[in-house]
Structure formats: structure tokens, C-alpha cells
Amino acid sequence: MTHTSSPKPPEVRDSQVVADIQSVDFAYNNSPKVLEDVSLRILQGQYLAVLGPNGGGKTTLIKILLGLLKPQQGQVSVFGQTPAQARPRIGYLPQYAENRDDFPVSVLDTVLMGVRTKKRWGMRYSAPEREKALQSLEEVGLSGYADRLLGHLSGGERQRVFIARALAADPELLILDEPTSNIDPQAKFCFYEFLAELKASVSIIVVSHDLSITTAHIDSIACVNKMLLYNARPEVTQEMFDLLYGMHERHTCPMAGFGPSHPGFLNRLQPRS
């Protein structure tokens, strides 16, 4: 099976490239490779979905982008810098960004954690910091929630608070790892569409195993299962299904071309009774 990377069209300027991953290999402690010859280019204002099975290397790829892991082979740059150097320009929402329901922290205090620096830890928040946090809450549609306890919110509302915390640091790239894992199915579509509204001000990468994200105004898809396949359109191709779920007979797989334009797409997403 061949695997591809996002091509660089002639009109793309280096200033538009947010992240550039070229021929990356990675393995943990001399184990079999988790990622092999992975290449991907992410552009300014892009809303990219990274899909793949558990253990397929999605989170490993994100950790490499964040500079938390270093590949054994290949090159990675983010905003023309090393991932570690560029980390202050990245907002990150990990997979398990949760708190105990009984932990007495307010929504505003949670968001303020995104604007506080280590130098100011233990000091009172300044008026500009509070204003920035309130502005971030407004961006995610929670302007009236500042004094509420985080533990009293729904799963979708909590995720918006955590995104507001990330936005409070003025990131240029926002990375979310399985952001709908604690959100009920009915709220997933609204949450993904909400993310699409943010791409005017920040590039977005959403890591998920949930194919329903292809309905939510994403720009492109990267499927990862050790290798990587990229589609500049928001559709999962036959090759991508082969990579993620094993080989199928060509032209017979009913999921080929799965995406908003697929005739049976919405029906396939309906819950079974």
C-alpha cells in the first residue's frame, strides 16, 4: 500500500506552513515501529481530522508535534522551529482533561490557568488576565458561566471551558486529542461544528477514532495506522479504510468514499435500536 503526504502547491508560501512532518519513524524502547515514514504538512487556517484505531500512532504523532517525543528518523518543524521551541504557540487539549465533580474550582479560575505564567504563580490575577479569560469564554459561547463550578457542567460544556483555557494563551495551533470522548452522541455534531467556527483565528488538529467528524466542516483528513494517508477533501477513501481496518475487495466496500457526499452517510451514523 502506498502512503502519501499533503503536497505543497506552488502558491503555498513558507509563512503559511504551520507544521511540516517529513519521513518520520518512531518506536518505543526498540519495540516495533509505531510510526513509519510518516509525512504531513499542515497549513494556516486548516481544520484537520486525524483518524485512526487505538494503538495506531495518533497520539504518538501529536506528542512528536508537541516536542514531547523525538522521532528516530525524519524531520519535524512547527512554525519553522523545532517542536519544543514552538510549544508556546500551541494550545493542547489532552484526551483526559477532566476533573472530579466535587472539586471546587470555578470556570473562570480554570480558564485563568491558561494565561498565568510560572513567574506569576501564587500571585493574584491582573485585570488584563481576567479580561483575557473572560474574552476566551465568550469565544467558546460560555460568557455567562464564569462563576459556575466546573464540576456542575455537562461534558460538552467542560470541553469548551478547556478549549477556552487553551485559547487564553493565544495559540496559533490548537490540538485536541479525542475531545468528544466524554460527550454524548447528540452533542458531538454541535461540538465539531463549534470547532469549525474557530478556524478563522487558529489552525486546528482534532484526533479522533469517530468517523462522524467528517460531517462537521473539516477541511481534510489524515488516517494513521503506523503509516499515514492524507486526503485534502473531508472524505475517507477506500485506501484509508484498507489502512485502518484491513483490506477489502475493491469497489465492494460499502464504506468507500465515506463522507458528507456519500448517499448513505447520515443513515450510517444513526444509532442502532
N, C-alpha and C positions, 0 to 999 in steps of 0.2 A: 504494500500500500504506500502510495506517495503521500507526503505531507507538505503543506505549503505555509507560507508566511504572508502577512499583509504586504503587498507590493508598495513601492514608493513611486507614486505617479510623478511625472516630470514637474508638475506645477507645485508639488509639496515642498515647502521651504523647511530648512532645518529648525527654524523657530516654531514650526507647527508640530514638531515631533515631541510628544510628551515622554514616551518611553520606547526604547529600542532594544529588543532582545534578539540576539543572533547566535544560532547554533549552540544552544545551552544544553549541557548534560549535567545531571545531578544524581547522586546516590548517597544514602545514609550509611556511614560506617562500613564501606566496602560491600554493602549489600547490592542486589541487582538495581539497575538504574530506575529511578522514579520518573525522570525526565530524560529524553534522548533526542538530541538535535532539534530542539525547540526554538523556533524563531517567530517573532511577533512584533509589529510596530503599532503603537497607539498614538493617535493624533489629537490635537487640541479640540475640545468640544465633543469628543467621541463618547458614545454610550455603548459600552461593550459588555456582552454577556459571556462569561467563561463557564462552560458547561462540562460536566464530567462525572463519572461514578466516584463513589468513596474509594480513596486509595489511588485514584488515577493521577494525582500530582497537582491538582488545582491549588490547594493551599500552599504546597511547596513553591509553586510558581509565584504566588503572591509574596511569600516570605523572601524570595530572591529579589523581587521588585522593591521590597522594603529594606533590603540590605541586611536582613536578619540571617540569611544563608548566602553562601558564596558558591557558585557553580564550579564543578571540576573542569569544565570546558566551556568555551564560549564567552561572549561579551554582553554586558548589560549596562545601559546608561539610562538615566532618568533626568530629564531637563538638561541633557548634556553633561551631567555629573555622574559620579558613582552613586548607586542607590543610597548608601549611608549618608553621603553629603546632601542628597536631595530630600532626605526624610522629613525635614521640617516643612516641606512644601506638599506633603502627602497627608491626607486625612484617612484614617483607617478605622473601620468598624469590624472587630473580630467576630467570629462565629458565635461565641457565647458571651455576649456583652449583656449580662443580666445582673440583677441584684436581688437580695432577699426582699420579699414583700413587706416585711416588718422593719426594714432598715429605714430609719427616719431621715432621709435625705430628700430635699425638695428638687423640683425640676430645675429651678434657676441655679441652685448650687451644683447640680450635675453638669449643666452647660458651662458654668464658670470654670470647671476643671479644664476646659479646652483652651481658655485664654490665660490661665495662670502659668507663669514660668517658675522654674526651680528657685530662682533668685528671690521670688516674691512669696514662696510657700511659707505659710504661717502668718502672713500679713493680711490686712483687710483688703477687700477688693476695692479698686478705684472706681470712680464714677464712669470713666470710659470703658472699663472692663465690664461693668454691669450693663452698660448701654449696648456693648457688642454682643453680650449673651442674649439680651432681650431681642436684639435685631435678628440673631440666629434663630431664635424661637419663632419669630414672625416669618422667617423664610420657610420654615417647615410647617407652618399653619397652626402653631401652638402658642400664639401670643397671649392668650388668656390663662395659660397653665403654669406660670412661673412659680406660684406659691403652693401648688399641689405637691403631694408626696409622690415620688416616682413609683413606689410600690403599689399605688392605687390606680395606676393607668393600665390600659389594655396593652397587649403585646405590640400591636402596631404603633400605638402612641409612644411606648417606651423606645421603640426603634427610631422614631422621629426625634425623640429627645437626644438619643446617642448620635444621630446624624447632626443635630444642631450643635452638640458638643464638638464634633469634628469640624463643622463649618466655622465655629468660633475662632479657629486658628487660621482662617483664610487660606485653606488648601487650594492648590491648583489641580490636584488629582485626588479623587475620592475613591477609595477601595472598600467594598463591602463583601464580607465573606458569609454566605448563606444568611442574608438579612431577614428572610421570611421564615426561618426555622421555628420561630415562636409566634407566628401569626396565623390565625385561622384562614382556611382556604378562601372564604368570601372576601377577605381583606387584602389578599395578595395582589390582585389586579390593581386595586387603588394604590397600593404602596409602590408597585413598579411604575405606574404612571406618574406618581408623585416624583419619583427619581428622575423621570424623563424631563420634568419641568426644571430640574436643577442644572441640566447640562449646558444651559446658556452661560453659566458662570463657572463651571468646573467640569473637567473630564471625569467620567465615571466608569469604573470597572465593577461589575457585580458577579460574584462567584456563586454558582448555584448548580444543583442537580435537577432543578424543576424546569421542565420544558415550557411551562405556561408563561415564562418570562418572554418568550418570543412574540407574545401578543401585545407587549407593553411598550411600543415605540422605541425599542432598542435599535441601534444603527447596524450592529454587526455581531457575529458570533465566533468564538474560538472554542473548539471542543478539544479537551485534553484527556488523554488516557495514555500516559507515557510519552507519546508523540502528540503533536498539535496540528489540527486542521482549522483553517480560517475561512470564513465566508463574509465578504463585505456586505451581504444582504442579511436581514434578520430571519434566516431560514436554516434549518438543519438539513443538510444534503444527505443523499444515500451513503456517500463515503463517510460522513460523520457518524451516521448510525452504525456503520460497519466498525468504525474505530471504537465507539462507546459500548456497543452491545454485541459485537461479533458479526461475522459475515452472513449476509442474506443473499438469496438469488436476486440478481439484477432485474429490475423492472417488476418485481413481485412484492417487494416490501411495501405494505400499505402506509408506512410512515414516511416514505421518501418525499422530500420537499416539505416536510412538516414546518409550518409557519403560518402567518396570518393569511396567506393566499391559498393555503391548502383547503379544498372544498369541505372536508370533514373536520377541520381543525378544532372549531369550537365544540363540536359534539364530542370529540375525544377528550376534551378537558372536563366534561361534566362528571360529577361524582356518580359512581355506580350505586344503585339502591340495593 
